[in-house]
Amino acid sequence: MDIGLNLIDKQFQGIYHGKKIHPCDIKNVINKMIENDVSRCMLTSSSIQDYHDNSKICEDYKDMIPNIGYTVGIHPCSSAEMMNGKDIDFEKFSVLEGIWKDLLKTKNRFFMAFGEFGLDYDRLEYADKETQQKVFEKQLEIISKLTVDLDHKPPVFFLHMRSCNDDLLTTLDKYEFHKEQKFIVHSFTDSLKLMDEIIARKNYFISFNNCSLRTEEGLQNLKHCPLDKLFLETDAPWCGIRKTHPSYPLLVEALEEHKDNIQYKQLDYTVLKKKKIPLWFEQNGLDKDDYLIGDRHEPCELWKVYLLVSKLKNSSYEEIVNKVWDNCQNTFTPM
């Protein structure tokens, strides 16, 4: 399962830096994902509009991948959209609350998590700390009201935590949530000390992707994260592994060690450089899907993160796959 996927990103519409260079290939991306053993995914929403766009994708492709769903919430970098000057825009929050209330009431099959929301002090150019805090707390206030006495397990919290020390945790502690509420800190890139504080909490989990592993500290975090607290994701089309990352030589070693038993079809795909992309689609249209586009990351590459985990933890690949799958099944409502 890929718990962090951005299919609404313009790259999957064939748009790069504002220029359209190939047709929308979401169907091909999903085909490749399934072909490489990713049978379930969660699409990330950062705004109300993202929710509507992700909802449409789920409806459009549910026959291809029935186990598809989305998050609903306001990303810290989108916080300014929910403000009216220096104050909360209550009209917009009324819309968000109405969406959540309806999805909970109908037990919508696609609604897997609240979020992506939290705090991001690395990108204050999008929203200052005060704005982020107000918008995050307003969301928590509404969710607490809607779910604390819910008669079924609520959707997961999909949390964004970037360079904010323990501000996110202390903010969460201000509110009362459902006794079965679970919390996943997505794309973790912080310190081992903070990770230990998170995983010491009941029902709190950590999710790693390649961006989590682009430093030595990130590799140590993953090495020390208990398997029963672990989730994995791509965050595609972002967070592909790079040759400059310390994780890259480990992946090369792991691939060599497992070359006889890792048989993913993605290994045989053609990698298209930007200049050759238009010609590929001119010749093949969308009839062939055995390709990857330059630096665009795809969910069909999730297995590489699993392989890195097995390498770092000196565990079998199968053990990692089975344990993380169990975590997914136990945390997310079965579809």
N, C-alpha and C positions, 0 to 999 in steps of 0.2 A: 504494500500500500504506500502510495506517495501522499503524505499528509500536507504537502505544501507545493501547490502547482498553480501557475498563473496563465491559464489558457486564454484569458481575455486580453493578454498583452498584445500590442500591435504587431509584434514579430510573428505571431501565429496567423495574422492577417496578411503577412508578406510585406509589412511596412517597416523600414529601417531608416532612422534619422529623417522621418517625414516623407520618404520616397517609397513608392510601391514597386517591389522588384519581383514578386511572385504572387500567385493566387493564395487565398486562404487555404491552409492545409491542416486544419484542426483534425479532420477525419483521418488523415494519414498519420498524424501525431498519435492519435488514440489507437489506431491499428498497430503502430510500432510499439506502443506501450504494452498492449495486450500480448503481442508477439514475444515480448521480452519479460513476461511473467509479472507484470504489474496489473493486478485485477481490480484494484480499488484505488480511488483518489479523492482528494478534497481540494476544491478550488478556493483560492484565497480572495476575499473581498476586503477592500480598503475604504469603501464609501458606499453610500446608498445606491448610486448608479452602478457600482461594481456588482452589488447584489442582483440587480435586475439583469445585468449582462450575464452573470454566472448562472442565474436561474434559467435563462434562455438556452445556454449551452447544455445544461443538464437535461432540459426537455428535448432538445434537438438530438442528443446523442445517447439517451438513456437505453435505447435498444442495442447499441454497440457495447456500452459498458454500464450495466445496470447499477453497479456499485460506485456511483459517482455522486458527489455532494458538494456543499459549499459552506463557507463561513459567512456570517453577517455581522458587520461592525465597522467602526471608524478607526482607521490607522492613525497613529500619532501625527504622521506627516500630512494627513488630510484633516487634521483637527480644525484648522482655520475655516473650513467650509461649514462647520457647525456653529460658528460664532456670528453674532451681530455686533460688530465693533468689539468691545471688551467683554461683552456679556454673552451668555449662552443663547442660542437661537432656539427658543422653546418650540417654535413651529416645526423646525426641522427635526428636533428630537421627538416631537409628537408623531411624525411620520415614521421614524425609526422604531419607536415603541410599538406603533401599530403593526409594523412588519413582524417584529419579534412575537407580538401577542398572537397574531394570526398563524404564524408558523408553528408556535407551540400548541395552540388550540387544535389545529388540524393534524398535529404530529407529522408535519411535512417530511417525507422520506429523504429529501435532499439536505435538510437543515442539520448539519453535523456539529457546528461550533459557533460560539460567539467570538467575534474578532474579524480580522486581526486587529487587536487593540493593545494599548500599553503606553510606554514612554520611550522616546528616542532623543537623547541629548547630543547625538552626533550631528543631527540635521535640523538645527534650530532655525535655519533659514526658511523652513516651511511653516513652522509654528513654534513659538517660544515656549519655555517651560510652563509658564502660567496657563497658557492656552491648552497645552497638552494635558495638564493636570485636570483642568476644569472639564474637558471633554471626556477624558477617561473616567473620572469620578461620576459624571452624569450617567454614563453608560452603566457603570457598576450599580449605581442607585436604582436604575430602572430594572436591570436584570435581577437584582436582589428582590425587588417587589414582585416581579413576574414569576420567579422560580423557587423561592425559599420554601414554599409549601406545595410545590408541584407534586402531583401524584405519580409521576414517573421520572426516570433518570433524565436530568437536563442535558442539553448539548454541552460539549467540552468548552473550556476557555482556551482560545488560541492566542497566546500572549507574545507581544513584541517588547523586547527588553534590550535596549542599546545604551551603554555608557551612563546608566542612571543609578549606579550603585544599588542600594536596596530600596530606593524610592518606590519601585513598582510593588514590592512585597509589603511594605508598610501601608501603601494605599489600599491594596487588597484586604489587608487586615482590618480596615475600618468598617467593612461591610459583612453582613451575614449572608451566607449562601446555602443552597441545598446541601443536605448531609452527604449526598453522593456526587457533589460537584467535583469535576476533575480539571486540572490545569496543566497545559503544555506550554513551556517556554520554547518558542520556535526559533530556529536558526541561531542557536546559542553561540556567542562569541566572547563571553566575559571570562572572569577569573575562576580558577578552581575553587577558591574560597567561597565565592558566591554560588557556584554550582552545588557545593556541599550544603550550603544553607537551603537551597531550593529542594534538593532531593531528600533532605531530612524531614521535609513536610509531608504529611499524609496526602495522597492523591495528586502530588506534583510530579511532573515529568520533564525531561529535557529532549529536545529534538535537534539533531545535527544534520548539516548538509556540507557540501564542499567548502562553502565560505566559512563554516565553523572550523575547518581543518587547514586553513591557509597559513597558520602560525604553529610553532612548536607548542605553545601553550594550549592551542586548540586540540592538538593531537593528544596531549596529556589529559585534557578534560575528558575526551572520548575514552581514552584508555581506562580512566578511573570511574566512569559512569556505570553504575550497576545495570545489568541487562534488563532487570524488571522495571527500570526507570527510563528506558531508552526508546526513542522514536527516530526514524530516519526520513529524509525528504530530499527533493531536488531543488525546490524553489525556482524551477524552470519558468522562463527561459534564462534566468540568471544563475549564478553560482556554479558554473561549470568548473571542473578541475583544470588548473593551469600548470605548465611545466615549471613555473617559478615557485609553486607551492611546495612546502616540505612533504606534503602527502603524495606528490606525484611519483617520486622514486619508490615509495612504498607500494603504490598501486602497480607500478611496472614489475616489481619483485613478486607481488601476489599473483599477477597475471601469469608470470612465468611458472610459478609454483603450481598453479591450478589449470594450466593450459590443456590438460587432458580431460578435465571434468567440467570446465566452464564453457558452455556451448551456446552462448547467447547470440542470436542472429545479428544483433547490433554491431558486433565485431566485424561483420562483413559489409556494412553499409558504406556507400560512397560519401566521403566528406566533401561537400561543395564549397569551394572558395567563392567569395562574393561576386567576382566577375563572371563566374561560370553558372551562376544560379539561373538567370533568365534563359540561357540556352537549354539547360536541363528540363525546365518546365515547358519550353517551346517544343522540345522533342518528345517528352513523355507525358505532359499534362499532369494530372493527378493519378494516373494509372499505375505508376511505380512509386513505392514508398520506401525503398531501401536506400535512403539517403539521410544525411545530417547536414545542416546548414551552418558552415563556418563555426563561429563561437556560440551559436544559439544552443543552449542546453535543453535537453528533452527528458521527459519522464522515462523513456526507454533506457536511459543510462543510470537509473536508480541502483541497479545491481552493483555498480562500481563502489558506491558508498558502503553497501553491505560487505563487499569484499575487503575494503579498507578496515572495517570494523573487525572482521575475522582476523586480519593480519595483526592489528594493534592488540587485540585481546588474546591472540594465540589460540583461537577457537576455530572450530570447523565452520565453514560457510553455512552449512545446513542448520547448525545450532543457532546462528545469528538470525537467519531467515525465520526459523520457527519461533524463536523467542519474541522477536519484534512483531511478528504476525499475531502472536498471542496477546501482546500488549494492545495492539490495534483492536482486536476482537473484544477484549475486556473493557476497553475504554470508550469506544464508539458504539452507538446503538446499532445492532445488526440491521442490515437492509433486507 
